[in-house]
Amino acid sequence: MWPLIARLKGEWFPATLPESSMKSLNGYKEMDFITSSRYSFSLEKASTLDSPKPIASTHWQKFQMMALKNPKKLKRENEVFIKESIQLWMACAGYLFFSLISIIAIPLMFPQLIWYFVLTAYLLAPSLSFCNAYEAGLTDMNMAYNYGKAELFVMAALAGKSDELVAGMVACGLIKLIVSVSADLMHDFMIGHLRLTSPRSILVAQAIGTTIGCVVAPLTFFLFYKASDVGNPAGW
């Protein structure tokens, strides 16, 4: 499809733009990947519902077949990665736990965003995260900002004229962060697979880093805030 679209340079998009521009051929590529990722997500869900076997056992059989056809190094990588994988119930429980915290805390901080708006965002986030991780694996580009912009318009329309600005911006940031982290985590899992690091170790390291960041980032902000004359146009 892309060679056919490339022939329409000058008609469908300006011929003077570089191919890497989102207003050029690259924009059509991204839309194609977004569409294919949604199709892949729907296909994966359908195959999971139709399959009588758990998805974990199916993936384990695939890795076993791959290990038989590849060198010992790849077999070792697959064994380590699968042996200490994250259980599905743990992932679901963690997602529900943090979703509940967000549903309670975010409306308290931003009253314009009603609790069921946050619930809607968390219900949409898993499918969008899958699509973004799929696209990032194909294109090496994180499209979380595009998903956040789409959520901005949806939540702004639901919130009404008086609260649309704050509700849309907060929902945009919420979706963008969730979707962006999913793509980053998949990259980390890929590197962990190559470096013989288990998913559990990666997740624990991510949790430790996030905890440290939650402490260090506010302290750093207040350090600069107290040391500098923030908001003064005549100085800093």
N, C-alpha and C positions, 0 to 999 in steps of 0.2 A: 504493500500500500504506500509506503513512504517514497519509493522511487516515482510512483505515479503522482503523488502530491508535489514532489520536488519539481516535476516538469511544469507545474502550474505556478512557478515562481513569477511574480509580477502580476498575476491575476488574482490569486487567493491571498497573497501576502506580498509586501514590497520586496522587490528583488535586491534592494540595497542593504537590507538587514542581514546580519550574520546568521548562520544556521543555528547558533546557540541561543538566539533571542527567543523569548516566549511569544513574541509577535510574529515569528517566522516558523520554519518547519518544526522546531523544537516544541512549539505550542501544540501542534497537531499530534506529535509523539506523546506528549503528556496526557492529552485527552484520550488517546488510544489506550495508554497504560491504565488510566483510571477506569475506563470501560472494561478492559480485560480483567482488572483486579476485582471489580464487582462481580463479573461473571465467574471468576475462579472461586470467590467466596461463596456464591450461591451453589456452585457445583460441589464444593467441599461440604457444605451443610447438607445438601441432598444425599451425597454418598454416605455421610456419617449417619444420617437418620435411617437410611435403607440398609446399612450394614448391620448384621446381627452381632458382630464382634466389636469389642471396644477399640477405639481408635489407637490407643497406646499399643495394643498387641499387633495391630496391622502395621504400624510404623516399625515395630521391633522386627517383624518378619522381613520388611523391606531392607532394613539395615543388615540383617543376617545374610540376605541374598547378595547385597552389595559387598559385604565383607568377604564372601567366598570368591568373588571375582577380582578383588583388589589386593594389594600387598598387605603385609602384616601391620604396617604403620596405620593405614586407613582402618583396618579392623580394630586396632587398639583405640584409635580415636572414637570410633563408633561405640565401642564397649564402654568407655569412660563416660561419654556424653549421655548414653542411654541409662547406664547403671544408676547414676545419681541425678536423674532428671527430676523435674518439679511435678508433683502430682496435680492432677486436674482439680481435685477438691481443694487443694491448698491455694491454687491460683484463684478459684472462684470465691473462696472464703476471704482471701485478702482483698479482692476487688470489691466484694460486698461490704466489708468492714470500712474501707476507706471511702466508699461511696456514701455510706451512712453518715460518716463524719462530715463529708462535704455537703450533703443535703441539709444537715443541721447547722453547720458553721457558716457556709457561704451566704444564705439568706440573712443571717444575723449581721454579717459585715456589709452586705449590699442588699438592703431591703427591696430594691427594685427587681431583683431576681427571685421570684417566688420559688418555693421548695420544689414544686413539681416541674419547673423549668430545669432545675439541676438534675432531677431524676430523669427527665427526657434526654438530657445531654449524656448522662452515664449509660442510658440504654442504647443510644446511638454509637457511643464511643467504641465498643468492641469491633463492630463491623468496619467502621472507618479505620481503626487501627490496623486491622488485617490488611485492608486495601493499601494503606500507606506503607506498611512493611513490605508488601509484595512489590509495590512500585519502586521503593528504595532499593530493593534487591536487583531489580531489572535496570534501573536508570542511575542508581547511586545519587539520587536527588530526593530530598525530604520535602514532600508536598503538604506538610501539616498546615502551613499558612493558608493554603487554598481551602482545606477543609474547615479551618477556623473562620475564614471569611464567609463561607456558605452558612455556617452555624450562626454567625453574626446577623445575617439577614433574617434567618428563621426566627431567632429569639427576639430580635427587635420588632418583628411583625407581631409576635404573640404578646409582647409586653405592653404594647399600646404607645400612643404618641408621647405621653408624659415621661415614661420610663425607658423608652427604646434605646437611648444612647448608652446608659450604664448597663442595662441588661444585655444588650448586644455585645458590648466590649468584654464584659465578664465571661459570658458564654463563649465568645471567641477565644479568649485566653484559656479557658478550661478545656475546650476541645483540642485546641492547638497543642497544649502541653501533653495531654493524654496520647494523642495520635503521634506526636513527635517522639515521645519516649519509647513507644512501641518499635519504631523504626531503629532508633539508637540501640535498643536492647537486642534486636535481631542481629545487628552488626556485632555487638559484644558476644552474642552466642556463637556467631560464625568464627570469631577470633578465638573464643574459648575452645571450640571444637578442634581448631588447628593446633592449639597450644596444650591440648590434653587437660583442659580445665572444665570441671563439671558445671552444669547450669546452677546448681545450688550454691557453689562457691561464688559464681558471678553475681547471683542475686543477693547474697549476704554482703558482698563487697559494695554493691550498689546501695544497699540499705545503710551500711556504715558511712559511705560517702555522703548520702543524702542527710543523715543525721548530723554529721559534722557541718555540712553546708547550712543547715537550718540554724546552727549556733553561730558559725563564723560570719555568715553573710549579714545578719542584722547588726552584729557587733561592729563589723567593718563600716556599715552604713552610718551608724551613730557616731563612730569615730570621726568620719569625714564631716558629718552633720554638725558635730560640736566644735570641731577644729576650724571649720570654714564658715563664712558668713553667707549661708545659702539663701538665695533669693535677692541678694543685694545687687542691683545692676551696676553699681559703681565699683564693685570689688568681688572677691571670691572668698 
